[in-house]
Amino acid sequence: MLGNYNISTAKENFLKAKPRKLLFPVIYLTIFILFVRTAIEHSRNDGNVWSVSFGADNSTHAAHNDVSSSSSSSSEDLGAKPQPPIANITTSNKVAVIIETRRSGNIIPLILHFSAVLGPTWPLIIYTSAENFGSFSTSAALLRHQHSGRVIVRSLAPGTWFYNWDSVSAFLTTRWLWEDLAPAEHILLFQSDSMLCANAARSVDDFMEYDLIGAPIESKFGQGYNGGLSMRSRKTILRVLDEWKYSDNPHPAEDQWFYARFKDLQDREFEEGIEDGINLPSMEIARTFAVETIDHPHPLGTDSSFPISLFVVSISICLLDARTSIETDTRAKQVSINLRDTFSNT
């Protein structure tokens, strides 16, 4: 049946093919699978299950109860660690927020990942356009989170469109979003290119003492903290917007603009002798929260807007157990060396 087909020739041609063409897809797929698996295991170990039982009432508003009775009883029956109560969005002082108007298959897994790592004490709000509401009703897991009150989908203000990064900065420097997030004070803002490390030694709550924190920006790119994965004080944001208008000088991007205004307020408070005023972290502390252009061996979060090799290194380190310091340091360094060598040779 093979006729004159030469098997040895075909094998030789296959071996001559450049394996580098498959390197990136294989690395990305492997890292993503390991990362999601680690996040799920972390959530289960803490008693934060991904699926929450439906109540008798399927109403989204009725689902804002603290915790499902069926979930509680099942935990007690199995002798499992009791779950923390699910935060009520109308009273919680903290909330995670993503603004996403695009239809993408990657968004829902990302939202489930953040919800799993943060746990049920963190409500999560998705802001999207009215036309895009349906895209967040295609996942059974996400619908369960919505019914339990852990995830809320809200519509952006009518006429809100994001056609470039300047329009994003213009939106984030208006009062609408920050007033809509009341009564929450601590706002964890994340974008589709960010992740939290499920195995990080610290949690997002450990950084709530700061008015603004994000991945430190390397000096050659600007100043301050990257806003793609950042935690912000809503009260201080509104103070800034009371005094300054971004539209008067729409440069640089909103994250660096807010950092400069926070510094202005901090300097003023220092001159007035106010000791417990605005609290901004050092760049060394900020890089333990997240990494972008400046690396750290054990970051809490990552943002992929920096070079791809650094992103892969950071995500790989997230997969390591940051709580076994000596072993982890050695493994992290070896991962960094191996991956950087791989990417430098491609």
VENRAPE-V816219 format. One record per backbone hydrogen bond with DSSP energy under -1.0 kcal/mol. NH is the residue of the N-H (numbers start at 1). CO is the residue of the C=O. Records with the same first field share a line. If there is no record, write none. Layout:
NH: CO  CO
//
This chain:
5: 2
10: 6
11: 7
12: 8
13: 9
14: 10
15: 11
16: 12
21: 18
22: 19
26: 22
27: 23
28: 24
29: 25
30: 26
31: 27
32: 28
33: 29
34: 30
35: 31
36: 32
37: 33
38: 34
39: 35
40: 36
41: 37
42: 38
43: 39
44: 40
45: 41
46: 42
47: 44
48: 43
64: 61
72: 68
73: 69
74: 70
75: 71
76: 72
77: 73
78: 74
80: 75
86: 66
87: 120
91: 88
92: 88
95: 186
96: 123
97: 188
98: 125
100: 127
110: 106
111: 107
112: 108
113: 109
114: 110
115: 111
116: 112
117: 113
118: 114
119: 115
122: 119
124: 150
125: 96
126: 152
127: 98
128: 154
132: 129
133: 130
135: 132
136: 133
137: 134
143: 139
144: 140
145: 141
146: 142
147: 143
148: 144
150: 145
151: 145
152: 124
154: 126
156: 128
160: 157
168: 164
169: 165
170: 166
171: 167
172: 168
173: 169
174: 171
179: 175
180: 176
181: 177
182: 179
184: 181
185: 93
186: 93
187: 232
188: 95
189: 230
190: 97
191: 228
194: 191
195: 302
197: 300
200: 197
206: 203
207: 204
208: 205
210: 207
211: 279
213: 231
217: 224
221: 218
226: 215
230: 189
231: 213
232: 187
233: 211
234: 185
237: 233
238: 234
239: 235
240: 236
241: 237
242: 238
244: 240
248: 245
249: 246
251: 249
257: 253
258: 254
259: 255
260: 256
261: 257
262: 258
263: 259
264: 260
265: 261
266: 262
267: 263
268: 264
269: 265
270: 266
271: 267
272: 268
273: 270
274: 269
286: 282
287: 283
288: 285
290: 286
291: 301
300: 288
301: 289
302: 195
303: 291
304: 193
311: 307
312: 308
313: 309
314: 310
315: 311
316: 312
317: 313
318: 314
320: 317
322: 320
324: 321
328: 324
329: 325
330: 326
331: 327
332: 328
333: 329
334: 330
335: 331
336: 332
337: 333
338: 334
339: 335
340: 336
341: 337
342: 338
343: 339
344: 340
345: 341
//
